[in-house]
């Protein structure tokens, strides 16, 4: 498993994935939520390190999947070319469309 997908497990049993640091020093992390009405995730972003402006969003499973699909779509169809890393470039019917 890639390091960015290797979780730490909290004392309550929730998975926290490693912090991603962008080229400009922003930090993004995702972790499981304890919402009782089904799977939820927290998305936490901090501008320019931990002292910057922060936002935390609570996503239900449907919204999390839609965000995943939006990110994958934009990376695969970026105006500057396919921005997915080579390991993510798998053939699909959509990839063969003109």
PyMOL CGO cylinders between C-alpha atoms (Angstrom):
from pymol import cmd
from pymol.cgo import CYLINDER

trace = [
    CYLINDER, 0.00, 0.00, 0.00, 1.28, 3.48, -0.84, 0.3, 1, 1, 1, 1, 1, 1,
    CYLINDER, 1.28, 3.48, -0.84, 2.43, 5.60, 2.09, 0.3, 1, 1, 1, 1, 1, 1,
    CYLINDER, 2.43, 5.60, 2.09, -0.28, 8.20, 1.42, 0.3, 1, 1, 1, 1, 1, 1,
    CYLINDER, -0.28, 8.20, 1.42, -2.89, 5.43, 1.89, 0.3, 1, 1, 1, 1, 1, 1,
    CYLINDER, -2.89, 5.43, 1.89, -1.40, 3.92, 5.06, 0.3, 1, 1, 1, 1, 1, 1,
    CYLINDER, -1.40, 3.92, 5.06, -3.65, 5.00, 7.95, 0.3, 1, 1, 1, 1, 1, 1,
    CYLINDER, -3.65, 5.00, 7.95, -2.92, 5.53, 11.56, 0.3, 1, 1, 1, 1, 1, 1,
    CYLINDER, -2.92, 5.53, 11.56, -5.61, 4.13, 13.82, 0.3, 1, 1, 1, 1, 1, 1,
    CYLINDER, -5.61, 4.13, 13.82, -6.82, 6.29, 16.69, 0.3, 1, 1, 1, 1, 1, 1,
    CYLINDER, -6.82, 6.29, 16.69, -7.48, 4.94, 20.17, 0.3, 1, 1, 1, 1, 1, 1,
    CYLINDER, -7.48, 4.94, 20.17, -11.18, 4.90, 19.20, 0.3, 1, 1, 1, 1, 1, 1,
    CYLINDER, -11.18, 4.90, 19.20, -10.48, 2.81, 16.07, 0.3, 1, 1, 1, 1, 1, 1,
    CYLINDER, -10.48, 2.81, 16.07, -10.87, 5.51, 13.41, 0.3, 1, 1, 1, 1, 1, 1,
    CYLINDER, -10.87, 5.51, 13.41, -8.54, 5.65, 10.39, 0.3, 1, 1, 1, 1, 1, 1,
    CYLINDER, -8.54, 5.65, 10.39, -6.65, 8.87, 9.74, 0.3, 1, 1, 1, 1, 1, 1,
    CYLINDER, -6.65, 8.87, 9.74, -4.72, 9.05, 6.48, 0.3, 1, 1, 1, 1, 1, 1,
    CYLINDER, -4.72, 9.05, 6.48, -1.41, 10.92, 6.33, 0.3, 1, 1, 1, 1, 1, 1,
    CYLINDER, -1.41, 10.92, 6.33, -1.39, 14.66, 5.77, 0.3, 1, 1, 1, 1, 1, 1,
    CYLINDER, -1.39, 14.66, 5.77, -0.77, 15.67, 2.16, 0.3, 1, 1, 1, 1, 1, 1,
    CYLINDER, -0.77, 15.67, 2.16, 1.42, 18.75, 1.75, 0.3, 1, 1, 1, 1, 1, 1,
    CYLINDER, 1.42, 18.75, 1.75, 1.07, 20.68, -1.50, 0.3, 1, 1, 1, 1, 1, 1,
    CYLINDER, 1.07, 20.68, -1.50, 3.84, 22.46, -3.37, 0.3, 1, 1, 1, 1, 1, 1,
    CYLINDER, 3.84, 22.46, -3.37, 2.69, 25.75, -1.83, 0.3, 1, 1, 1, 1, 1, 1,
    CYLINDER, 2.69, 25.75, -1.83, 2.72, 24.37, 1.72, 0.3, 1, 1, 1, 1, 1, 1,
    CYLINDER, 2.72, 24.37, 1.72, -1.02, 23.85, 2.09, 0.3, 1, 1, 1, 1, 1, 1,
    CYLINDER, -1.02, 23.85, 2.09, -2.03, 20.76, 4.07, 0.3, 1, 1, 1, 1, 1, 1,
    CYLINDER, -2.03, 20.76, 4.07, -4.96, 18.40, 3.40, 0.3, 1, 1, 1, 1, 1, 1,
    CYLINDER, -4.96, 18.40, 3.40, -6.04, 15.39, 5.40, 0.3, 1, 1, 1, 1, 1, 1,
    CYLINDER, -6.04, 15.39, 5.40, -8.98, 13.01, 5.50, 0.3, 1, 1, 1, 1, 1, 1,
    CYLINDER, -8.98, 13.01, 5.50, -10.20, 10.80, 8.29, 0.3, 1, 1, 1, 1, 1, 1,
    CYLINDER, -10.20, 10.80, 8.29, -13.16, 8.71, 9.34, 0.3, 1, 1, 1, 1, 1, 1,
    CYLINDER, -13.16, 8.71, 9.34, -16.04, 10.24, 11.24, 0.3, 1, 1, 1, 1, 1, 1,
    CYLINDER, -16.04, 10.24, 11.24, -18.01, 8.81, 14.13, 0.3, 1, 1, 1, 1, 1, 1,
    CYLINDER, -18.01, 8.81, 14.13, -21.38, 9.81, 12.63, 0.3, 1, 1, 1, 1, 1, 1,
    CYLINDER, -21.38, 9.81, 12.63, -23.95, 7.27, 13.81, 0.3, 1, 1, 1, 1, 1, 1,
    CYLINDER, -23.95, 7.27, 13.81, -26.16, 7.38, 10.72, 0.3, 1, 1, 1, 1, 1, 1,
    CYLINDER, -26.16, 7.38, 10.72, -23.68, 5.78, 8.28, 0.3, 1, 1, 1, 1, 1, 1,
    CYLINDER, -23.68, 5.78, 8.28, -20.20, 6.24, 6.83, 0.3, 1, 1, 1, 1, 1, 1,
    CYLINDER, -20.20, 6.24, 6.83, -18.92, 9.81, 6.89, 0.3, 1, 1, 1, 1, 1, 1,
    CYLINDER, -18.92, 9.81, 6.89, -15.50, 11.39, 6.39, 0.3, 1, 1, 1, 1, 1, 1,
    CYLINDER, -15.50, 11.39, 6.39, -13.87, 14.59, 7.50, 0.3, 1, 1, 1, 1, 1, 1,
    CYLINDER, -13.87, 14.59, 7.50, -11.90, 16.62, 4.95, 0.3, 1, 1, 1, 1, 1, 1,
    CYLINDER, -11.90, 16.62, 4.95, -9.61, 19.13, 6.60, 0.3, 1, 1, 1, 1, 1, 1,
    CYLINDER, -9.61, 19.13, 6.60, -7.56, 21.70, 4.68, 0.3, 1, 1, 1, 1, 1, 1,
    CYLINDER, -7.56, 21.70, 4.68, -5.19, 24.30, 6.07, 0.3, 1, 1, 1, 1, 1, 1,
    CYLINDER, -5.19, 24.30, 6.07, -3.65, 27.04, 3.97, 0.3, 1, 1, 1, 1, 1, 1,
    CYLINDER, -3.65, 27.04, 3.97, 0.15, 27.40, 4.22, 0.3, 1, 1, 1, 1, 1, 1,
    CYLINDER, 0.15, 27.40, 4.22, 0.76, 25.05, 7.11, 0.3, 1, 1, 1, 1, 1, 1,
    CYLINDER, 0.76, 25.05, 7.11, -1.04, 24.60, 10.39, 0.3, 1, 1, 1, 1, 1, 1,
    CYLINDER, -1.04, 24.60, 10.39, -1.15, 28.33, 11.21, 0.3, 1, 1, 1, 1, 1, 1,
    CYLINDER, -1.15, 28.33, 11.21, -3.08, 29.31, 8.06, 0.3, 1, 1, 1, 1, 1, 1,
    CYLINDER, -3.08, 29.31, 8.06, -6.78, 29.56, 7.32, 0.3, 1, 1, 1, 1, 1, 1,
    CYLINDER, -6.78, 29.56, 7.32, -8.45, 26.19, 7.90, 0.3, 1, 1, 1, 1, 1, 1,
    CYLINDER, -8.45, 26.19, 7.90, -11.66, 24.58, 6.69, 0.3, 1, 1, 1, 1, 1, 1,
    CYLINDER, -11.66, 24.58, 6.69, -13.15, 21.29, 7.81, 0.3, 1, 1, 1, 1, 1, 1,
    CYLINDER, -13.15, 21.29, 7.81, -15.99, 19.62, 5.88, 0.3, 1, 1, 1, 1, 1, 1,
    CYLINDER, -15.99, 19.62, 5.88, -18.09, 16.66, 7.03, 0.3, 1, 1, 1, 1, 1, 1,
    CYLINDER, -18.09, 16.66, 7.03, -18.98, 14.45, 4.05, 0.3, 1, 1, 1, 1, 1, 1,
    CYLINDER, -18.98, 14.45, 4.05, -21.48, 11.63, 3.90, 0.3, 1, 1, 1, 1, 1, 1,
    CYLINDER, -21.48, 11.63, 3.90, -20.50, 8.65, 1.73, 0.3, 1, 1, 1, 1, 1, 1,
    CYLINDER, -20.50, 8.65, 1.73, -22.39, 9.90, -1.34, 0.3, 1, 1, 1, 1, 1, 1,
    CYLINDER, -22.39, 9.90, -1.34, -20.77, 13.34, -1.24, 0.3, 1, 1, 1, 1, 1, 1,
    CYLINDER, -20.77, 13.34, -1.24, -17.33, 11.79, -0.62, 0.3, 1, 1, 1, 1, 1, 1,
    CYLINDER, -17.33, 11.79, -0.62, -17.72, 9.52, -3.68, 0.3, 1, 1, 1, 1, 1, 1,
    CYLINDER, -17.72, 9.52, -3.68, -18.91, 12.43, -5.81, 0.3, 1, 1, 1, 1, 1, 1,
    CYLINDER, -18.91, 12.43, -5.81, -15.88, 14.48, -4.73, 0.3, 1, 1, 1, 1, 1, 1,
    CYLINDER, -15.88, 14.48, -4.73, -13.64, 11.51, -5.56, 0.3, 1, 1, 1, 1, 1, 1,
    CYLINDER, -13.64, 11.51, -5.56, -15.23, 11.30, -9.03, 0.3, 1, 1, 1, 1, 1, 1,
    CYLINDER, -15.23, 11.30, -9.03, -14.90, 15.05, -9.60, 0.3, 1, 1, 1, 1, 1, 1,
    CYLINDER, -14.90, 15.05, -9.60, -11.21, 15.02, -8.68, 0.3, 1, 1, 1, 1, 1, 1,
    CYLINDER, -11.21, 15.02, -8.68, -10.52, 11.98, -10.88, 0.3, 1, 1, 1, 1, 1, 1,
    CYLINDER, -10.52, 11.98, -10.88, -12.42, 13.57, -13.78, 0.3, 1, 1, 1, 1, 1, 1,
    CYLINDER, -12.42, 13.57, -13.78, -10.56, 16.87, -13.59, 0.3, 1, 1, 1, 1, 1, 1,
    CYLINDER, -10.56, 16.87, -13.59, -7.20, 15.12, -13.30, 0.3, 1, 1, 1, 1, 1, 1,
    CYLINDER, -7.20, 15.12, -13.30, -7.94, 12.90, -16.28, 0.3, 1, 1, 1, 1, 1, 1,
    CYLINDER, -7.94, 12.90, -16.28, -9.37, 15.70, -18.41, 0.3, 1, 1, 1, 1, 1, 1,
    CYLINDER, -9.37, 15.70, -18.41, -7.26, 18.71, -17.42, 0.3, 1, 1, 1, 1, 1, 1,
    CYLINDER, -7.26, 18.71, -17.42, -6.90, 21.37, -20.11, 0.3, 1, 1, 1, 1, 1, 1,
    CYLINDER, -6.90, 21.37, -20.11, -3.10, 20.95, -19.88, 0.3, 1, 1, 1, 1, 1, 1,
    CYLINDER, -3.10, 20.95, -19.88, -3.31, 17.20, -20.45, 0.3, 1, 1, 1, 1, 1, 1,
    CYLINDER, -3.31, 17.20, -20.45, -3.83, 14.05, -18.40, 0.3, 1, 1, 1, 1, 1, 1,
    CYLINDER, -3.83, 14.05, -18.40, -2.64, 15.01, -14.92, 0.3, 1, 1, 1, 1, 1, 1,
    CYLINDER, -2.64, 15.01, -14.92, -3.07, 11.56, -13.35, 0.3, 1, 1, 1, 1, 1, 1,
    CYLINDER, -3.07, 11.56, -13.35, 0.12, 9.82, -12.19, 0.3, 1, 1, 1, 1, 1, 1,
    CYLINDER, 0.12, 9.82, -12.19, 1.12, 6.87, -14.40, 0.3, 1, 1, 1, 1, 1, 1,
    CYLINDER, 1.12, 6.87, -14.40, -0.15, 4.34, -11.81, 0.3, 1, 1, 1, 1, 1, 1,
    CYLINDER, -0.15, 4.34, -11.81, -3.67, 5.86, -12.12, 0.3, 1, 1, 1, 1, 1, 1,
    CYLINDER, -3.67, 5.86, -12.12, -3.80, 5.78, -15.92, 0.3, 1, 1, 1, 1, 1, 1,
    CYLINDER, -3.80, 5.78, -15.92, -5.79, 2.65, -16.62, 0.3, 1, 1, 1, 1, 1, 1,
    CYLINDER, -5.79, 2.65, -16.62, -7.70, 2.08, -19.82, 0.3, 1, 1, 1, 1, 1, 1,
    CYLINDER, -7.70, 2.08, -19.82, -11.41, 2.65, -19.74, 0.3, 1, 1, 1, 1, 1, 1,
    CYLINDER, -11.41, 2.65, -19.74, -13.98, 3.04, -22.52, 0.3, 1, 1, 1, 1, 1, 1,
    CYLINDER, -13.98, 3.04, -22.52, -13.94, 6.79, -21.86, 0.3, 1, 1, 1, 1, 1, 1,
    CYLINDER, -13.94, 6.79, -21.86, -10.16, 6.92, -22.49, 0.3, 1, 1, 1, 1, 1, 1,
    CYLINDER, -10.16, 6.92, -22.49, -10.64, 5.58, -26.02, 0.3, 1, 1, 1, 1, 1, 1,
    CYLINDER, -10.64, 5.58, -26.02, -13.35, 8.05, -27.05, 0.3, 1, 1, 1, 1, 1, 1,
    CYLINDER, -13.35, 8.05, -27.05, -12.21, 10.74, -29.56, 0.3, 1, 1, 1, 1, 1, 1,
]
cmd.load_cgo(trace, "trace")
